[in-house]
């Protein structure tokens, strides 16, 4: 067995390759009595910077996608196609038409607008309990630049690297701290909560939740209500149509009877006028 003394404690393992407290040891040779090996652990700020940059890129992609939907142009001259119209069009024409018809459906949507505002506030506000200089993303070099970008973040790598080197634990808590309210939570934790709530609200409004068997969403209920109203109106239309057909039939019969009476009178008048 491999046998070492680590910080005054004897450690014995069945292999030369083992892990203690997250640190991997790979023993290469036997050491003489009294011989020591000294090593020092250091953070890798470059790796942390790359991880943070990927996180910011994902955030920017999310915020950009939602903002595009909120400002997407609406083409009101492109209503949904009927089955009869689709039969007269090619697949490419149908695809282009439906692309225009769906454009702008979420323009200025209040639910998506609220999600964007919550996300922007989450990344710009400070995290409670943090040391001075590492209270917010702006303190570590992550900030907005142009208001026209609608909340997209940019990373000052040098400032971020200095903050990681200075206090890596505080930087970690800035992202993933947990707490009783939003002010005590880290930025990543806030974003997770906001997006999770947003997905639940969208599912409640539009349906499509995971493993959803019955659509009990607001839009689903509105669609079913509209379908019921259409069915009632179609039934009423059939009754009105039937009533008119009965009236027209009776009118036709009355006209035929009047014509017969008129012909009979004409024949009688012709007969008397011949005397």
BELWO-V38632 format. One line per field, one symbol per residue. psi: psi as a letter, one per 30 degrees, with the letter a starting at -180 (. if undefined). A space follows every 50 residues. Layout:
BEGIN
psi->???
END
This chain:
BEGIN
psi->lkjljjhfkkkklflfjlkkhgkkkjkelkklkfklkklkkklieeeeee eeeeeeeeeeeeeeeeeeefgkkkjfgilkkleeeefglleeeeeeeeee efkgfgkgkeeeeeeeeeeeeeffllkkgllkfhfleefggjllekfffh gklkkjeeeeeeeeeeieeeeeefegklafleffkleeeeeeeeeeeeee eeeeefaglkgjekjgleeeeeeeeeeeeeeeeeeeeeeeeeeeeeeeee eeeeeeeeeeeeeeeeeeeeeeff.
END
